[in-house]
Amino acid sequence: MTTQMETAETDDPIDTTLTKATPWKPQIKYHYVFFQLYFHVAAIYGVYLALTSAKWQTNLFGYAMIWINSFGIYAGAHRLFSHRSYKATRALQIFLMLCHSTAYQRNLFLWVLEHRLHHKYSDTDGDPHNPSRGLFFSHIGWLCCKKHPEVVKRTKNIDMSDMYSNPVIMFQKKHQQWLLPTLAFILPTLIPMVFWVESFTNSWHINAARYIMSMNTVFLINSVSHKWGYKPYDKNIRPTESKIISMITFGEGFHNYHHIFPNDYRDAEFGNSLLNVTTYFIDFCAFLGLAYDLKVVPKDLVKSRMTRAGNGSEMELLDKTVY
């Protein structure tokens, strides 16, 4: 069952009072820098091993893990928990929490908090990955340094009561020290070694490649999707749209739309397009009775916003789209 949204308002209206980027000397987190340097080098080696000596089962397993952690991020952390764009049964919530854990992108509570900050204080000093500070900072640099004082200050303005009251979220948060590394690194390394006698070197490094590729595709939304692309819904904001980004992020690249209508479960103006695999996944879960109350924005409201604030792109395509 879908629910028609009557307005484009978010649960937490955008705050436009902050500046884009004030002078600030970030404090580097060197342990995280070394962590990322190691895994990026390991990932390159993993790609080499995947093309030369790894068994096909290991490569296929790594590809499957990309799908698993992607659904945990896009359908779980983003569309379900951050924006509450649909509701899920406890079984689906647990499944998505476990999928998210395989991505090793910190715990869901922190992921949701930072994403809600990003929407409320988008492209300002209150945005954890403020794109006004450059492409590298918005992509991964923001994780390599301590948070900007405005991010710390504005955190208290974010309502996280739904996360505190969710036992699935709090279970992961409480047990993250063992749960996340086990699901993200230990089991994905052991499974190929146990079930088809893959070498440790191949298994470990191909999983490292999986982790890095998945992480960087997610981060492209924070960086590239705030710099290049078209703006059908608001030409005055940074978030843009890109079919290429949508294709490699399972449908998350319709970012100009998403920042205007963040509570639409489809996360895109075209709904169930071939580029929006995550929407198909949520629809399948709804068919099974695991997801419900799927929120969508009425087409007339979408067209009204495009006419009023967009740059004129995509209007003709929207008219031809089965909504």
Beta strands, then each sheet from edge to edge (+ up, - down):
strand 1: 2-4
strand 2: 87-88
strand 3: 291-292
strand 4: 294-296
sheet 1: 1+ 4+
sheet 2: 2+ 3-
end
